[in-house]
Amino acid sequence: MSIRELVVLGTASQVPTRTRNHNGYVLLFDDLGILFDPGEGTQRQFSLAGLTMARIHHVCITHAHGDHCLGLPGVLQRRAVDGLTTPVTVHFPAGAAETIARLRHATPFDDTAPVTLRAVDDGGATPMDLGGVVLHAAPLVHGEPTLGWRVQEPDGWRLLPDRLEAVGVPPPLRRRLTTHGEVDVDGRQVRVEEVGVRRPGQSMAFVMDTRDCDGARRLAQDVDLLVIEATFLDDQRALAEEVGHLTAGQAARLARECGARRVVLTHFSQRYPDLAGHLEEARAHAPGLDLTVAQDLMRIPLPPRRAE
């Protein structure tokens, strides 16, 4: 059975607390693993979450502030210590290239695990096929060059057994039918539309350290799972605007207006030891929203597929 879930490694913003590690989020999407914004302590949080570095194939970094990337050296070096030989690609804004290159070789180690550094234009226009899903980026508004990320599974097909039997498509040809759109059965071309129904692809968006902006809304539009920062509460909205962050109310309203299906609030300021206010404020701005105030080591599944 495939696993599609978010593993929350850390939920702190600038300063970690006794109960919140710095940022870190892993999307498990079938056999694919994507690590987002590894802050300090990520390597240890992997152990606490029961994850291995072998599960990670890509790392996506929003920007070069320390709480979003200082865990990268430990992640890459741990992969080498574990003897991993499978490649990993690190995606990041082009404006952060110098910082990421320094982190890549922050200290000497036996560098045996292949690592590709992929600088993405700060406009975020070029998607990348990760094999089964496509990685999109969009610019966010913060003090440093910042990108948000969206993982999108293309729409597919669900084949209907009774229709397959009716037109005589044998099992060996059925995978080809979904990938090529048609197959030859005894001299007759059978199209996938005849024997299947559309299966909407699933999606996840990661919006971190930003004011409300067009890029954040493009990423969040109709997404199945939205992970979004909620650093402050509305009574600190002026400060949030000044430093390029969202409040819980702003994040919830953005999610509701964009049609996000399941929403995870995270990246909390150390000034809030109790997050009950974040939940209350978010629900006030978006009644009925499928909403979670994240805690370290939570596992949050993607919601069921949308109907066609």
N, C-alpha and C positions, 0 to 999 in steps of 0.2 A: 504494500500500500504506500502510495507516495505521500510525502509530508510537505505541506505548504504552510509555513508559519514564520512569525517573527520572534526571535529570541532577543530579549532586552538585556544587554550586559550592564549598562549604566545609564543614569538619568540626570546626573548633575550638570550644571552649566559651568561657569568659570572655576568654581571651587568645589571639589568633592566634599562630602560630609561623611559622618559615621555610617550612614545608611544608604548613601548614594555614591556610586563610583562615577568617574568621568564617563562621558558618552561612549557608546558602543552598541551596535545593533546588527544582528545577523538575520538575513532573509534566507530561509531554507525553502527552496522551490524545486521539488523533486530531487534530482541528483545535483542540482546547482546550489552553491553557497556563496552569498555576497555579504561582505562585511562593510558596514557603513560607519564612518567617522570613529576610528579607534582612538580613544583618549587614553591617558595614563591608566594602567591597571588592567588593560584589556586582556593581556595574556593570562592573568590570574582569574579574571571573570570567565574566561573560556573553561577553566578547570571547574569552577563552581557551577557552571551551567551544564557540565557534562559534554562539552563539545571538544573536538580535536581540530588542530590546524589543517589537517587533511581535508576537512569539510569545506574549506574556503578556496574559491577559484578566482574571485575578484574582490578588490577593495575599492570602495568609492568614498572619496573625501570631498566634503563641501567647500572647505577653505582651510587656511593655514594657521588659524588660531590653535593654541596648544591643546585645549580641551577637546579638539576634534581630530588631532593627528599625532600627538606625542606617543601614542601606543604603537605606532607603525613600526619603529625599529624592533621592538620586542616581538611583534607578530612575525616579521620577516626572519629574524634571527631564530625564533623558535621553530619555524618551518625547517631551517637548515639543521638545527640540533636534532629534530625528529627524523632527519634523513629523507625529507620529501623531495621528489624529483618532478612532480607535476607542476606545470607553470602557474603563476599567479600574475594577474594584471592589476596595476594600481591606476585608477582613473582619478583625475584631479583637475582643477582649473589651471589653464596655462599660466595665469598670473602667479600661481603658487609653485611654479616649476623649480625655482632655486631652493626653496625650503624643502620640498619633497625629495629633491636629489640629496640634500644634506642628511635628511632622516634616513634615506635608503642605506647610507653608509655611515651612520652616526658613530659606531664603534667598530673596531676590528672583529671579524668573525669568519669562520670557514664558510664562505658564501657558495653553497652548492645547489640551492634551490633556484630555478629560473624565475626571474622577476622582470616584468615589462612595465615601464613607466609610460603612461599614456596621458599626455597633456591635452586637455579638451579646451577648445577655444572658449573664451569667457562668454561668448554669445550662446554657446551650448547647442549649436544647430545640427551637429552630425551624430545621428544615432549609430549604435554599434550592436551587431548581432552577437549575442553571447552563446548561441546555440539553444534554440527553443524559446528564448525570450529576446527582446530588444531593449537595450539600455538607452534612454533618452536623458538629455540634460537641458536645463533652462537657467538663465541668470537670475540670481536673487540679489537683494539690496542690503548690503552690510558694509562694514568698514574695510573689508578686504575683498579681493575678487572671490566671488562665491557662486557656486552652482548647486541647484537642487537636482535630484535624480528621480527617474521613473523607470520601473521595470515593467514591460508590457509583453504579455503573451499574445501572439497573433490569434485571431479567430480561427477555429478549426471546424471539424465535422464530427458529429456523433452518428455512426452508422446504425441503422435499424435492422435487426436480424430478420424480421419477416420480409422486408423488402429485398434484402440481400438474397434470401432463399428464393423469392419469387422470380428474380432475374438470373439466378444461378451463378452469383459471384462466389468463387471458391475462397476459402480462408487465405491461401497464399497471396491472393491478389488484393486483399482488402487494405493493407497498409499502403500499397501503391495507389489505390483509389483515393485515399485521403491526402496523399502527398502530391499526386499528379493531376487529380481532378477527374480522371477517366481511365478506364481499362478496356481492353478487348476481351469479350467473352463469346467464344464460338462465332467470331466474325462480326459481332455487334458491339458498338461502342456504348458502354454504360457510364453515364456521368454521375458524379457524386451527389448532385442535387436530386437524382431519382431515388436514391437509397439512404439518404441521410438528412439530418437537420443541422442547422448552424449551432456550433458550440462556442459561445463567446469566450474570448481569452480573458485571463485574470491579470490584475495589475496591482502594483504597489508604488507609492510615491513617498519621497523622503525630502521634507522641507525643513531646513534648519538654519537658524541665525539670519533672519531677514525681517524687513518690514513687509506689510501687505503689498504685493506687487503683481504685475502681469505674469511673471515667470512662475511664481508660486501658484497662481490660479491655473495656469496651463497644466502644470504637473498634477494638480489635485482634481482636475476636471473628470468627473465620473469614475474616479479611481475606486478600486475595491478596498484597499487598505492604505490609509494616509497616516504617516508618522510625521508629526509636526511639533515644532517647538512652542512652548507656552511658558516663557521664562518668568513673566510677571503677571500680576493681577491688574485689573482695569484702573485701580487707584494709582498705579505707577505708569499709566499710559504715556505720559510726557517723557518719562525716562526711557521707556521702551522705544519710542520714536527716535529719541536722541541717539541711542546706542545701537539701533538697528535690530530690534527684537519684536516679538509678538506677545500680547497678553493672552491669557486663557480665553477670554471673551472674543478677542479678535480671531484667534485660531479656530474656535468653534464656529464662529459666523462664516469665516472663509470656507471651512469644510462643508457647512450646510449649503451655502450658496453655490458651491462647485459640484454638489451631488456626491460627495464621498460617502461610501457605504459604511465603513468601519474606521474609526478615528482613534489614534493613540497620541495623547498629549505627553510631552516629555521636555527635558532640558530645563530643569527648574532651578531658579536662583536659590542660593544657600539661605536667603532671608526667610524662606518658607519651610520650617521644620514639619509643618502639618499641611497637607495638600487638599484638605477638605474644601477649602475656598476655591481652588482651581476647578474641582468637579462642580461645585455649586454655580460658579460663574459661567462655566462652559454650558451647563444644562440650561441656564437662564437665557443664553444667547441662541441655543440650538436645541429646543425641546424635542425629544424623540430620537436624537442622534445616537447611533451605536457608538458609545464613547468609553474609552478607558484612560484613566490617569495612570501612567506607567510606573511600575516599581522594578527595581533591579531584579533580574533573573526571571521575570515573567515570560511566559510563552503565549503568544496570541495568534490564533489561526487566521488565515485568510477566510473571509466569509464564503459561503457556497456560491457557485457560479450564478451569474445573472441568468434569467430566462432569456430565450432568443429575442 
